[in-house]
Amino acid sequence: MSIASRFALLTTLSLAAAWAQAGVVEVQVRDAGDKPMPQAVVYLESREAAMAARPQRHVEIAQVGKQFNPRVTVVSVGTAVDFPNRDTVRHHVYSFSAAKNFELKLYAGKPENPVLFDRPGVVVLGCNIHDHMSAWVVVVETPYHARTDGDGRAVLEGVPPGAYRLRAWHAGLPVGTPPHEQSIVVGSAASNATVRFQKALQ
């Protein structure tokens, strides 16, 4: 067996062993008044997590009833997102965000090409025709991410043991507020963490 083949085999075995010991991380996100925060984005960062990140498939943000659906989306870097228009009126989707500046000029149906989100950060979406329409895409360098449910709870599964930075972001925070960050150590057993935002929501 060649050195390259042995290296590939060892790498595969190491990844399989890490996955076999993978844990589940349950995160509760609450505001300064201890109320649950639905639609918050939570994710775990580390050097190893960045190396494990892969683009997701079949991600879309539709326009339905003159609203973006979903309003908050979280994707790994390199993910291409479709923007189908399911309304009977045309939309003009755009973003001026530093993480992704793009424009889908007035259209109906589904644009031929998806939008590639190739830089980490928060991307704010709007419609040039309907000012009330807004949405957010949070682009992260990790495969371990989720949105919180109506109870402010998110579950991250298949997380290999190790030290991570747990980050949380919510669209209701003041513009420019960085994601909340705290350290967390994940073991092979289930882990729990509570994120409590101290800044007031807009």
C-alpha positions as CSV (number, residue, x, y, z in Angstrom):
1,M,0.0,0.0,0.0
2,S,1.4,3.4,-1.0
3,I,2.0,6.2,1.5
4,A,-0.8,8.2,-0.1
5,S,-3.2,5.3,0.2
6,R,-2.3,4.7,3.9
7,F,-2.8,8.4,4.6
8,A,-6.2,8.4,3.0
9,L,-7.2,5.3,4.9
10,L,-6.0,6.7,8.2
11,T,-7.9,9.9,7.5
12,T,-11.0,8.0,6.7
13,L,-10.7,5.9,9.9
14,S,-10.0,9.0,12.0
15,L,-13.1,10.7,10.7
16,A,-15.2,7.6,11.2
17,A,-14.0,7.3,14.8
18,A,-14.8,11.0,15.5
19,W,-18.3,10.5,14.0
20,A,-18.9,7.4,16.1
21,Q,-18.2,9.5,19.2
22,A,-20.1,12.5,18.0
23,G,-22.4,14.2,20.5
24,V,-25.6,16.2,20.5
25,V,-25.6,19.8,21.6
26,E,-28.9,21.4,22.7
27,V,-28.9,25.2,22.8
28,Q,-31.4,27.5,24.4
29,V,-31.4,31.1,23.2
30,R,-33.0,33.7,25.5
31,D,-33.2,37.5,25.6
32,A,-32.2,39.7,28.5
33,G,-35.7,39.2,30.0
34,D,-35.2,35.4,29.9
35,K,-37.8,35.0,27.1
36,P,-37.1,32.4,24.4
37,M,-35.9,33.7,21.0
38,P,-37.3,31.9,18.0
39,Q,-35.5,32.1,14.6
40,A,-32.0,32.7,16.2
41,V,-29.1,31.2,14.4
42,V,-26.6,29.1,16.4
43,Y,-23.4,27.5,15.2
44,L,-20.2,25.9,16.4
45,E,-16.9,27.1,15.1
46,S,-13.4,25.5,15.3
47,R,-10.5,24.9,12.9
48,E,-11.7,21.3,12.5
49,A,-15.3,22.4,11.9
50,A,-14.2,24.8,9.1
51,M,-12.3,21.9,7.4
52,A,-15.5,19.8,7.7
53,A,-17.8,22.4,6.2
54,R,-19.4,21.5,2.8
55,P,-21.8,23.3,0.6
56,Q,-25.5,22.4,1.1
57,R,-27.8,21.2,-1.6
58,H,-31.3,22.2,-2.6
59,V,-31.5,25.4,-0.6
60,E,-34.1,27.9,-1.6
61,I,-35.6,31.2,-0.4
62,A,-38.9,31.6,-2.1
63,Q,-41.1,34.7,-2.4
64,V,-44.7,33.8,-1.3
65,G,-47.4,36.3,-0.4
66,K,-44.9,39.2,-1.0
67,Q,-42.7,37.8,1.8
68,F,-39.4,35.8,1.8
69,N,-39.8,32.2,3.0
70,P,-38.0,31.5,5.1
71,R,-37.0,34.9,6.5
72,V,-33.9,33.5,8.2
73,T,-31.6,31.0,6.5
74,V,-28.3,29.6,7.7
75,V,-25.9,27.9,5.2
76,S,-22.3,26.8,5.0
77,V,-19.9,28.8,2.9
78,G,-20.0,27.8,-0.7
79,T,-23.8,27.0,-0.8
80,A,-25.8,28.0,-3.8
81,V,-29.3,29.3,-3.1
82,D,-32.3,29.4,-5.4
83,F,-34.8,32.3,-5.3
84,P,-38.0,31.1,-6.9
85,N,-40.8,33.6,-7.2
86,R,-44.1,31.9,-6.4
87,D,-46.1,35.1,-6.5
88,T,-48.2,36.4,-9.3
89,V,-46.2,39.7,-9.3
90,R,-42.6,40.1,-10.2
91,H,-39.8,40.7,-7.6
92,H,-36.4,42.3,-7.7
93,V,-34.2,40.7,-5.1
94,Y,-31.0,42.3,-4.0
95,S,-28.4,42.7,-1.2
96,F,-25.8,45.3,-0.5
97,S,-24.2,43.3,2.3
98,A,-20.4,43.0,2.4
99,A,-20.6,39.2,2.6
100,K,-22.7,39.1,-0.6
101,N,-23.6,41.9,-3.0
102,F,-26.0,40.7,-5.7
103,E,-29.1,41.6,-7.7
104,L,-31.8,39.5,-9.3
105,K,-33.5,42.1,-11.5
106,L,-37.3,42.1,-11.9
107,Y,-38.4,38.5,-12.6
108,A,-41.1,35.9,-12.4
109,G,-40.7,32.2,-11.9
110,K,-37.2,30.9,-11.0
111,P,-34.0,32.6,-12.0
112,E,-31.8,30.4,-14.2
113,N,-28.8,30.6,-11.9
114,P,-28.7,30.3,-8.1
115,V,-26.8,32.8,-6.0
116,L,-23.5,31.5,-4.5
117,F,-22.8,32.5,-0.9
118,D,-19.1,32.2,-0.8
119,R,-18.1,34.5,2.1
120,P,-19.0,34.2,5.8
121,G,-21.2,36.8,7.3
122,V,-24.8,38.1,7.6
123,V,-26.5,38.9,4.3
124,V,-29.6,41.2,4.4
125,L,-32.1,40.6,1.6
126,G,-34.6,43.1,0.2
127,C,-36.9,43.6,-2.8
128,N,-36.6,46.7,-4.8
129,I,-40.3,46.7,-5.6
130,H,-41.7,45.8,-2.2
131,D,-40.0,47.7,0.6
132,H,-41.6,45.7,3.4
133,M,-39.9,42.5,2.2
134,S,-36.8,41.5,4.1
135,A,-34.8,38.4,5.0
136,W,-31.4,37.3,6.2
137,V,-28.9,34.7,5.1
138,V,-26.3,33.8,7.7
139,V,-23.2,32.2,6.0
140,V,-21.0,30.2,8.4
141,E,-17.8,28.2,8.1
142,T,-19.0,25.1,9.9
143,P,-21.5,22.2,9.2
144,Y,-22.8,22.5,12.8
145,H,-25.6,25.0,12.6
146,A,-29.3,25.4,13.2
147,R,-32.2,27.8,13.8
148,T,-34.1,27.9,17.0
149,D,-37.7,26.8,17.2
150,G,-40.6,28.6,18.8
151,D,-39.2,27.8,22.2
152,G,-35.8,29.2,21.4
153,R,-34.3,25.7,21.2
154,A,-31.9,24.3,18.6
155,V,-30.3,20.9,18.4
156,L,-26.9,20.3,16.7
157,E,-26.3,16.7,16.0
158,G,-23.3,14.7,15.0
159,V,-20.8,17.1,16.6
160,P,-17.4,15.5,17.2
161,P,-15.9,16.0,20.7
162,G,-13.7,19.0,21.1
163,A,-13.5,22.7,22.0
164,Y,-15.7,25.1,20.0
165,R,-16.9,28.7,19.9
166,L,-20.6,28.7,20.2
167,R,-22.0,31.7,18.4
168,A,-25.6,32.9,18.2
169,W,-27.2,35.7,16.1
170,H,-30.7,37.1,15.8
171,A,-32.2,39.4,13.3
172,G,-33.8,41.5,16.1
173,L,-30.4,42.7,17.4
174,P,-29.3,46.2,16.5
175,V,-27.6,46.4,13.0
176,G,-23.9,45.7,13.2
177,T,-24.1,43.8,16.5
178,P,-21.7,40.8,16.3
179,P,-22.9,37.3,17.1
180,H,-22.9,36.4,20.8
181,E,-19.9,34.1,21.5
182,Q,-19.0,31.7,24.3
183,S,-16.7,28.7,24.6
184,I,-18.1,25.2,24.9
185,V,-16.5,21.7,25.2
186,V,-18.4,18.9,23.4
187,G,-18.1,15.4,24.6
188,S,-19.5,12.1,23.4
189,A,-22.6,12.6,25.6
190,A,-25.3,15.2,25.1
191,S,-24.2,18.7,25.9
192,N,-26.4,21.7,26.9
193,A,-25.8,25.4,26.6
194,T,-27.8,28.5,27.2
195,V,-27.2,31.7,25.3
196,R,-28.6,34.9,26.8
197,F,-28.5,38.1,24.8
198,Q,-27.9,41.2,26.9
199,K,-28.6,43.7,24.1
200,A,-32.2,44.9,23.6
201,L,-34.0,43.8,20.4
202,Q,-35.1,46.3,17.8
